[in-house]
């Protein structure tokens, strides 16, 4: 059960945030990256940004302890982790750092749009 209402955002704002994030990610160059954020707006934005880039994105469990996050990053080779959580390590990017850049609208990639989905295995 949610203890608060999720943020409401107009779809146009979500698209703009995804395009800005994609442009910023393109400049950083990851072919794969992980997302760790409990805010569904942030997660959606970054999944859409990955699709716009043709980069593989993967959402980690938001409540995962840092030791599990380290293991997931090693297992899947995610050099960049986008998260608003305070974590230690390299390749950490706060989602707000990706906003405010240009957009990717004029130069979308062609080809595959990979997405890695973690499950509990059940």
N, C-alpha and C positions, 0 to 999 in steps of 0.2 A: 504494500500500500504506500502511495506517495504521501509524504508529510507536507508537501507544498505543491502548488500548481506549476507545471513546466512553463518556461517562458513562451510567450506568444510572439511570433515574428511573422511579418508579411513575407510571402514567398519571394517577392522581388528582392527583399533584403537578404534572404538566404542565398539566392542565386548570386548576388553581388559579392557576398562574403566568400562563397565558394570560388568565384572567379579571381578575387584578390588573393586568396590563399593559394590557388593554383599558380598564379604568377610568381608569388614569393617562393613557393616550393620549387618551381622550375629553376629559379636563380640559385637555389641551394643544391639542386641536382640529384635528389634521391630517386632511385628507381623503386624503392620499397620504403615504407615508413609505418610506424605504429602510432595509434591514437589511444590516449588514456585520459578520459574526461567523463565525468558523470553528467555533464550538461548535454542533453540530446541535440541542442542547436550546434554545439561545437562538433560533436561526433558527425552529424549529418553534413555539416559544412566541409569537414575534412575528407569524408568519404567521397563527396561530390568533387572536391578538388583533386583527389587522387584519380577519379574517373576522367576528369578533364585532361589531366596530364598523361594518362596511360600508365601511371605509377601504381604499384600494388600497395594498398592500404590495409591495415589490420587493426581492429578495435580490441584492446585488451580489457579485461574485466575491471571496471572502475574501482572496485574495493580491494583489488589484489594487493597483498603486501609487497613492499619493495623487493624482497628476496625473490618472489615469484616473477616480478617484472624483469629483473636481471636475467633470470633463467629463460623467459620468453624471448627477450632480445637476443640472447646468445643462440637459442634454438632456431629462430627464424631469420637471423642476420639483419635485424632492424637497427641500423646505425643511427637513425634519427627517431626520436620519440617525441611526439607532440602532446604536451600535457600541461594543465594548469596546477598540477600537484607539485609540491616542493620535493624534488628527488635529487639524488646524487648521481654522478656519472657524466659521461660525455654525450654529445649529440642531442641534448635536451633543448626543446624549443617550446616556448609558451605560445599558445594559439594567437594571442593578441599581436605577437611579433609578425604574423603573416598577413595582417590586415593593413589596408591603407596603400598597398602597392597598386600598380596598374592592374589591368585584367588580362585574361588569356583569351578573351572572346574572339579576337581577330586572327588567332593562330592555333586553332584546336589540333591536337595530334590525331593521326590516323592509327589504325591497328587495334590491338587488344586493350581491354580495360580490366585488368586483373583485380581481384578482391580476395583476401584471405579471411575466412570466417572461422574463429575458434569456437569449438563446442565442447561440451563436457564428455563427449564420447558415448553418450547414451542415446 
